[in-house]
Amino acid sequence: MKPKKITYEMHVNLGRRCPGCGADLSVAAFDKDRSRKDGLQCYCRECAKSQHQDYKNSKHGQKKIKEQREKYYATIKGHLSRVFFHMNSRCNAPKTHNYYRYGGRGIQNKFTLDEFRSYIINDLGITSIEQIRGLQIDRIDNDGHYEEGNIRFVTRKVNRNNRHDCCGRGSISRGKS
């Protein structure tokens, strides 16, 4: 006679020991894992969460996270995400070191992340990270917002010369005396 297959619903009433904490817990305390015979993970949710956190904090985990991050930022999508978040923090985060030059002057970011990526790729025609490697985002009208028609990618030298406090056109005080 063929043994009866135990389903997840039948497991709910049964108990199970977690090898991490050694506690006898109900099956509801374990996440599902379709690759295992019984359909449940080995460790309870709490132990699995702490193991994952330990891995992330380990040397190997940090190395893996760094590799994944570098791989993502090497793509056009990842690079534009980084540019967007730096642009957004300059305009919206008062604790950012150069907020007084952007958000402090009323400069706003009028894009969402998806709109920004779409504008750069479709309207400006930048399809490869190689086209903007080494360039910085710049506002054409220095007193205008980050919005369609007012951004471009330029070299560092051009961007430095386009500063609000450059060439005697006025200076910005940081509020410190």
N, C-alpha and C positions, 0 to 999 in steps of 0.2 A: 504494500500500500504506500502510495506517495505521501510524504509529509505535507502537512498544511502550511502554506506560505503565510507568514505573519505580516499583516499590513500595518501601516502607520496608525490607523485608528485603533487597532488591537493593542499597539504598544502604549498608548496613552495611559492606560490603567496599570501598566507594568512599571516597575522601578528599574533604575539603572545606576551603576556606580561610575562616577567621574574619576579617571585615573589622575587628574590634576589635583583636585582638592580631597579626593577620597570619600566624598559625601554620596549617600544614596539619595538620588533625586528622581522625580517623575520624568518621564520621557519628554514632557512638554518643556523641560529646562534645556533641551538639546536642540540645536538647529538641524535641519534636514541636510543630507548629503547623499545624492542619488548614486554616487559611485560606490558607496559601501553596501554590503550585503543587507544590513538591517535598515538602511536608509537614514541613519543618523550619524552626526559627527561624534568623534571619540570624546571630546571634552565638552563640558557644559558651557553655556554662553559666557559666563563670567571668566572661566579659565581660558577659553579661546580668546576672549578680548584681552586679557592680561598677557597671554603668550604673543599675540599680535603686537601689542605695545612694546613688549620686551624685544621682539625682533626688530621693530622700527628703531629702537634706541641702541641696538647692537652695532658694532663696526660694520658687519656684513650688510645689515639692513640699511644703514646710512649710505653705504657705497651703492647699493642697488637703487635707492631713492634718488641719489645724485645722478646716476647713469640714466635713469628714466627721465629726470628733469632736463638733463642736457640733450637727450635725444628729442624731447618734445620742443625745446626752445630752438633746436636746429632746423625746425620746419617753419614755413612762412606763417602758419596758423599760430604756433607757439610764440614766435618772435613778435607778431602783432599783438598777441595777448599781453606780453610783457610791456610793450610800448604803451598799450592802452591803460594798464593798471598803474604805471608810473605817471602817465598823463592825468589820470583820474585822481590819484593821490595828491598831486601838486595843486589841483583845483579844489578838492573837497576835504582834505585832512589837515587841519590847522597844526598838528604836531609834526608835519613834514618839514624838513629843514628849509625848503625854498617856497613854502606856501605863501609867504608875503609877496612874492613876485607874481603869483598866479591867482589863487583863490582870494588872497588878501586884497587884490586890485579889482576883484569882481570877474575875473576870467572864469568861464564855465566850460565844462565838457558837455557838448550837446549830443554826443554819441552814446549808444549802448555798445557793448562789445561786438555783437553780431553786425550792427550797422557800420561800425568802424572797420571791421575786417572786410565787409562787402564793399565799402567805399574805396578802400585802398586797393583791393584786388580788381574790382570791376571798373571803377571810374578812373583811378590813377593808373591802372594797367600794370600794377606790380604783382607778378605771379611767382617770383622766385626770391628767396632770401638773399641771393647773391646781388640782386638789383639794389638792395637797401643796406647791405652789410657795410658798416663803417659810417653810415649816415644817421642823422638825428632828425626827429620830427620838429617842424618849425611852423609857426603861424605867420602867414603872409602879412596880415595886418596885426601888428604887435599888440594893439589894444582890443583886438577882436577875440571871439571865443574859438575854442576848438570845434569847428563845424565844417560842413561841406563847403568847398570852395576856398577855405582859409588855411588849409594845411598842405604841407609839402615836406619832402625829405631833402635835407641839405647837409653839406659838410659841417664839421665842427667850427671851422673858421667863419663861414657865412653865418652860422647860428650865433656865434659870439659877437659878431658885429651888429646883429639885429636886436641886441638887448635894449631894454627900456632905459637903462642907466648908462648906455654907451655914448661916447662922443659928445658929452655935455648937454644932452637933451633932457636932463633932469635926473634926479637920483631918487632912489627909494630908500627910505629909512626903515630899519628893522625894528624900530620902536625901542631901541636901547640907547641910553645916553652915556 
